[in-house]
Amino acid sequence: MAKSLSYSYRKLRVHYQKVGQGKPLIILHGWGVSGEVMMPLARKLADIRTCYVLDLPGFGETVEPPAAWNVDDYADMIESFIQDNFEESVDLLVHSFGGRIALKLCARPAAKKLVDKVLITGGAGMKPRRSAAYYLKKYTAKTLKFPFMILPAGMREKALQRLRSTSLWKILGSSDYSKLSGVMRETFVKSVTEYLEACLPKIPHEVLLVWGIRDDATPLYQGKRMEKGISNAALVEMEKAGHYAFLDRPEHFVRIAKVFFENEEEK
């Protein structure tokens, strides 16, 4: 059973859940959701890792930061979390926005001792072929759609049809999306307008990139760019999977993750 815990960072109470046994595995979620989306995966990895599933500041049960953060601010928080809670190095499993944080963190010299293996799925941070405004709308839409994606197939489409009829959904097609403002909107803009290609050659870790070939939020070409830029990276392309590959094909994803992380113990 998962334990609900908190970590104090610069007067912020960062909520996280802990489940499993073995070496620590830090799990970071993507933009617009929370650690809850990663918990089914964490539970399936609990027999080989002690999983720490965080709600990043501004998401889930962790409040927004007092001012807009950039990716380095999130990386600072994760670095402090590792230093304050573990005497041994940890592994990382990150999705989407969590991938940005991992790239920033692992490019730092200090991370060589803090982090061992890294699994990135649908990771963000590469310069897109479309504008940042396009991705702002796209990520906002995905945030609205996410609660419906975990419903059974029959209920999902009916719920999505109702969502598409709402005024909020409709304004995503116009300049009115700017009404979705605040600290987290500014944080988002700071994040998506910083491209992290320069971090890639600085990352010495063993990195596994797991990408859904149907990913339209962080398309496959971005995963290929990461593989090319990180010296010790390998890319696995998952058929019949999109941005949430670990939800689209959970059992297949878990098998890949276990092979990657368990091989470490055989060295």
C-alpha angles and dihedrals in degrees: 000000000000120000120221110223141160138221124206114226121170091331091312118121104220111200121214141164125226125204137157140023137272133038116006117265117190112208120197125191131216133257120298098014133070141234088280091079089059096048098089088055092045091053091052091052094044093099092064104026141033099237122211108194112191133201100219116224109284095026137086113339095345114094124232118273113258090251134016114290130209127212092271090058090056090046090051090054094050091046090053091046090056095044094048098045109034137053091190131056119269138216123235132220112183139173132205108312088019085062091061089054092048093050091051093045097045092049089064118094091230091061092068089078097032100051133044116174126012128200114192120187122186088347121190128212106087121112107265127224089233132058125277089243089060091053092045089060092041095051091045089053091048090051090055092046098046100085089055094050093072093055120102111275095254094054095038098069094047091050092048091051089055091048091052090055094057123103092236092057091049095052090060085078092059142048088269089088085085086077086076091084139142139093094318094049089054089046089052093050091049089051102046094045093057113082117203105201088116090063095059101079090047093061112097097175129109103258129190115198114201113189134179107226089219093056107134097171097058101011123214093258087068091056090050090052090054091049091052094047100045111072096213101037133120128190126219115193114208119210119220092018135110136186092317096050091159089060097038094053106010100166094048091047092050092051091053092047094049093050090050097048098036093054087066091064092053094060 
